[in-house]
């Protein structure tokens, strides 16, 4: 069965996206990418430490990978836009994961600031992938503004609480015509499989792999789960429609003429 | 002269342009992006940027992140 996955004009080989934070040793990043055949890889942008110079993360990411820098650290659209432009100036492509967070405790995204950043960066020609709280109206606005994919959270970043937003993500998959990629909170491969079974285009995993006792085998497990879930989605009957049923009357609205 | 580099005041001697400053810090030009007074400066233009007191310079690079 041919199952080609594209974001804009870029064909993506693996539906498991990898975040590269929290690895105990940067060399593991390359071993994980090779073992799980990861294609899309996330990095962050930070000030260089002028006192102690560390090796560059890019030395451990194969050139064939698609780099998706994030705008972590941004609390406003303005800051995210600045980080995105700096990331693009590295010459490593024009993909950007927009992440705007002002909540330090749960690290939940600020959808309104994220939308503002999508509008500006998509117009500048970035391939924009916003990380959002799963809100369908916001997702629609972001797609209209030019988002290439929508990345709703599964649960808070690094929380390992799993796929808690399933109902909202299901609706998003039905209603939104760009790829839906669950990002954050997935702890176990079974949760990644679940995301794929309901029709997500991909998942992004970092903490669960990076902090596993054996990150290489955990990445392999996630990769198999993502493939299994995808195959199940493609082979199953299309799931029944489960639209909402209004509990208030659908007549007599103030706006009716 | 005093410059602000990555948010910290620093006393800099003998660096008249951005390229000399970067090389004096031992940084690999291929791994970094430089913002000079909030404007991104491409590598090839570093020698043309003459530093003056109170300039603000940000030097960034990619790190692991999710």
HADDOCK unambig.tbl for C-alpha pairs under 7 A between the chains (distance, minus, plus):
assign (segid A and resid 19 and name CA) (segid B and resid 65 and name CA) 5.72 0.50 0.50
assign (segid A and resid 19 and name CA) (segid B and resid 66 and name CA) 3.81 0.50 0.50
assign (segid A and resid 20 and name CA) (segid B and resid 64 and name CA) 4.54 0.50 0.50
assign (segid A and resid 20 and name CA) (segid B and resid 65 and name CA) 4.88 0.50 0.50
assign (segid A and resid 20 and name CA) (segid B and resid 66 and name CA) 5.68 0.50 0.50
assign (segid A and resid 21 and name CA) (segid B and resid 64 and name CA) 4.22 0.50 0.50
assign (segid A and resid 21 and name CA) (segid B and resid 65 and name CA) 3.82 0.50 0.50
assign (segid A and resid 21 and name CA) (segid B and resid 66 and name CA) 5.49 0.50 0.50
assign (segid A and resid 42 and name CA) (segid B and resid 65 and name CA) 6.22 0.50 0.50
assign (segid A and resid 42 and name CA) (segid B and resid 66 and name CA) 5.50 0.50 0.50
assign (segid A and resid 43 and name CA) (segid B and resid 62 and name CA) 6.24 0.50 0.50
assign (segid A and resid 43 and name CA) (segid B and resid 63 and name CA) 5.94 0.50 0.50
assign (segid A and resid 43 and name CA) (segid B and resid 64 and name CA) 5.07 0.50 0.50
assign (segid A and resid 43 and name CA) (segid B and resid 65 and name CA) 4.48 0.50 0.50
assign (segid A and resid 43 and name CA) (segid B and resid 66 and name CA) 6.17 0.50 0.50
assign (segid A and resid 44 and name CA) (segid B and resid 62 and name CA) 5.50 0.50 0.50
assign (segid A and resid 44 and name CA) (segid B and resid 63 and name CA) 5.29 0.50 0.50
assign (segid A and resid 44 and name CA) (segid B and resid 64 and name CA) 5.89 0.50 0.50
assign (segid A and resid 44 and name CA) (segid B and resid 65 and name CA) 4.67 0.50 0.50
assign (segid A and resid 45 and name CA) (segid B and resid 60 and name CA) 6.52 0.50 0.50
assign (segid A and resid 45 and name CA) (segid B and resid 61 and name CA) 5.57 0.50 0.50
assign (segid A and resid 45 and name CA) (segid B and resid 62 and name CA) 4.51 0.50 0.50
assign (segid A and resid 45 and name CA) (segid B and resid 63 and name CA) 5.97 0.50 0.50
assign (segid A and resid 46 and name CA) (segid B and resid 60 and name CA) 5.31 0.50 0.50
assign (segid A and resid 46 and name CA) (segid B and resid 61 and name CA) 5.74 0.50 0.50
assign (segid A and resid 46 and name CA) (segid B and resid 62 and name CA) 6.28 0.50 0.50
assign (segid A and resid 46 and name CA) (segid B and resid 63 and name CA) 6.62 0.50 0.50
assign (segid A and resid 47 and name CA) (segid B and resid 6 and name CA) 6.33 0.50 0.50
assign (segid A and resid 47 and name CA) (segid B and resid 59 and name CA) 5.74 0.50 0.50
assign (segid A and resid 47 and name CA) (segid B and resid 60 and name CA) 4.23 0.50 0.50
assign (segid A and resid 47 and name CA) (segid B and resid 61 and name CA) 6.46 0.50 0.50
assign (segid A and resid 48 and name CA) (segid B and resid 59 and name CA) 5.83 0.50 0.50
assign (segid A and resid 48 and name CA) (segid B and resid 60 and name CA) 5.03 0.50 0.50
assign (segid A and resid 48 and name CA) (segid B and resid 61 and name CA) 6.03 0.50 0.50
assign (segid A and resid 56 and name CA) (segid B and resid 63 and name CA) 6.91 0.50 0.50
assign (segid A and resid 57 and name CA) (segid B and resid 62 and name CA) 6.46 0.50 0.50
assign (segid A and resid 57 and name CA) (segid B and resid 63 and name CA) 5.45 0.50 0.50
assign (segid A and resid 57 and name CA) (segid B and resid 64 and name CA) 6.16 0.50 0.50
assign (segid A and resid 86 and name CA) (segid B and resid 33 and name CA) 6.55 0.50 0.50
assign (segid A and resid 89 and name CA) (segid B and resid 33 and name CA) 6.55 0.50 0.50
assign (segid A and resid 90 and name CA) (segid B and resid 32 and name CA) 6.80 0.50 0.50
assign (segid A and resid 90 and name CA) (segid B and resid 33 and name CA) 5.97 0.50 0.50
assign (segid A and resid 206 and name CA) (segid B and resid 66 and name CA) 5.80 0.50 0.50
